[in-house]
Structures are given as structure tokens and as C-alpha cells.
Amino acid sequence: MNLRVLRTELKRSVAPWAGLVALATASALLHLISEPWSDTTTAWTGQWTSMALWTRTLLFYLWPLAVGLGALQGLREHRSKISDLLTSTPRPPWHRAATLAGTTAGALVAAFVSLILVGAVQVFAHAGYTHLGWLPISLVGVLALVAGAVLGMGAARALPSVLTPPALAMGAFVFTAVLARTETAPMPGAPGAEPNRLVLLSPAVEKVPNALVTLSASVHLGQTIWMLGVASTGFALLVAATLRTRLLALAPVLAGAALALLVLPSDPRRMFVVDEAAAKPVCDGAVCVSRTQQARLAGLAGPGKEALRLLHGALGGRAPETVRENTAMLPDGATPRWSRTTVLFDFDDDMFATAKGEEMTRALIAQGMVPGCSPVGWSTFGDDQFAQTVAVGWVLGDLKPLPGTGSAALNRAVVARVRPVWMELMALPRARQLERVDAMRAAALSCEGDAFEALKGGPSR
């Protein structure tokens, strides 16, 4: 396609509008709606992989839009009533189809790439860890938009009706919505069902678990095969002129789906995998974070070392020896796993999200004493937080609210709730205090029993 033909297509087609609508929709979603992509460690401008995954999440809306806009473009010849005229020209049908598909697909790709570039500039400005592992995630997203647009064009060419574009767009939206809810039976200890491989036929990524995970290579390969099948069927429908050839055009999408399901992982734990390079520790003495968070190490090292010193003064030889960002990946609903020798923490935890200086020290002491046993993915508030508040008060000798745990009114209520327990504990002989604290830590670290009940002198199991 030469430049003259390209200019003509851009003037006479919906391609430029398709790109502008896609870019405007994505920008509005990212900047006007408060979502997890904006204010956590997985913010779309925080890390490279998170940026790629969040832009893939937008395909939940952009892919149906691409299918609908492609269908609108595919009706152009029907609306102009020049189909018979074009078929009588010596120009090959595949050449006309390539010109039609290439213009709209190119505009959508340009919009998606522009969105990625906006995110990439911001990530590059403040991310300490740079890598290219995010590229396959974005490239599959680009391929999905192209495949959706071409499929819409081919389907509209085969079924030329003014109702085809909205019907296809709605059908594509329902397709992604249904796949997002496709689940298998619950895993042991999980609160709900886990996704199965059918979910991966959707071009959209439903969520970004944390900044240390990425999609596995088998997911990239399976989704690429599937989208190539979708694009091939769309292009074949654009070229097909008879009912028989249109039916044959469905073969690539069916074959692509079958091959993709053979390649895509069936185990949910092999869909998202830990990026070993991103999770590699970067340390300042006994305080370590992952490479993705190495920019925060300078602000964590001092409070971390102070927390270890205070814990050693309170617990002696039973105190933790290191502070590390928790890079373990467990399924939702699983029981957390803790260490007696290491304070494991997560920057997404409310206590650590904005804590600095003395607040960070208090948060690390709380995590070292009572790590918390809420199942992974659950958000709870109760005895674990009560035990943490008392435990930090015991180590530091004063009772204050934990950082980042809630409103001022809630913090006052928590302090009032636990003050009698703290005062009773502090009034005991040192040996009895240590007995209760040891019982509390045993219950908290094993996630078997009630740490707060142990502090009160009751049974920990």
C-alpha cells in the first residue's frame, strides 16, 4: 500500500476516528477512574510489567470497541453500493482487503502504542528496575486489537447490515465478560473458584496480582495462536465471495482455539508466575527489597535496622534477624507462611503503603511480632490487629495506633479496646510477659490459634 492509497483510505474511512476513540476511551479509564492501577505498587505507571498488564486489562473495553469499529469499516462498500463495481476490477480481492484492514488496524495499533508510550515515559522516570520482559504482554495486546478489528470487518462483509457493528461489539463484550467469570472448582483452602484456561482466550487480563508476577510463556504462545486464528478468519471472510468459502473461512478460528487450548496452562499457578529477575533481593545489610522496589530501599533501611534492634532488645535471641519484602506468590485464600527469623512485609499492606521513618519502624515491629493470618486476598480487621497494637506497645513501652490502619475514630476505638490488655501485660513480671508474648508469636507465626487470646492469658489454640 503506497502513501497515496494510504492517504485516500484515511480520508474516506473510519480508521482515524477508530484510533481517536480507542485512545480517548483508554485515557479516560486510566486517568478519570480511581482504580488499583492508580495508587498501589502495581500502579500502571509504577513498574514496566504492571504497566503492560494494566493496559491489557483495558482490552476488556477496547477489544469489543475494535470489533465494532472494524465492522463499521467493513460495511463501507455495502453502504456505498459499489460492491459489484469493485469485484469487476482487475485488482485482487486480497489486495483490497489488505488495504481496508491495514488502515483501521494500523490506527488502533497507533492508539494502543501511544497509550503504552505515555505509561512507559512515566515508568522510566521513576522505576529503578528496567527490563524488556513486559514486551510480550503488550505485543499480544496489539495483536488482539488487530485481530478484533479484522474479524469485525470480515463479519460485516459477510453479514452486511446496519445492526452488525453494534451486535458484534456487544457480542465481543459478552464474550470477554463470560470468560472473565469462567472458573473451576475451588482449590483447598481457597475462598472461591480459580480461573481455568478458557479465561485466557480473552485478550484482556482480569487483574494484576502484584508487581512481581508476569504472564507465563505458555500464556503468550497460546494467546498468540488464538489471535492469529481470529485474524485469519476475519481476513478470509473479507476475501470470501461465496457461502462455501465463508464457511471454510471459519476453519482458522476453530483450529486456533483448539491449538491454543492445548498450549495454554490448565493450572492457575502457571498462568501468573513470579518474575525471578524482578523478585531478586537488593539489600542494605539485613534489610532487603525486591529489584522492582529498590528505589524504596533507602527509606526502608534505617527504620528496618532500628526495628530489628528494638525487637532484639525485647525478645533477645528469639528475635528476627532480617527484614525482607515478601516475594512469595500464594493463591487467593491460602494461609500465609511466616518465618521466625525474618520479618516479611508487603508494600501493598496498609501499614506499609505510606509509612516512613518512625511509622515504618512501628509497622515492621508489628509485622515481626504478629504477621497476621488473614487468608491471601482477604481484607479483614480484628484480633490480629489488636494483638499487633499490644505487641508494639509492649516492645516500645507506649500504646499508639498502628500506622495506616484506618480513621482517627477507628484508631481511638482500637486503642481503647486493647488498653486493658496492654496494661495487664505490662504489670506482669518480666518472665510472665515473655511467656504470653511467646505464646502469641507461636500462634501468629503458625496461623494456628488466636494471638490476641494468647496475650490475654487465654488458650492460644
Summary of the structure (lengths in Angstrom):
residues: 461
radius of gyration: 28.0
end to end distance: 74.2
largest distance: 100.2
contacts: 1583
relative contact order: 0.08
helix: 65%
strand: 6%
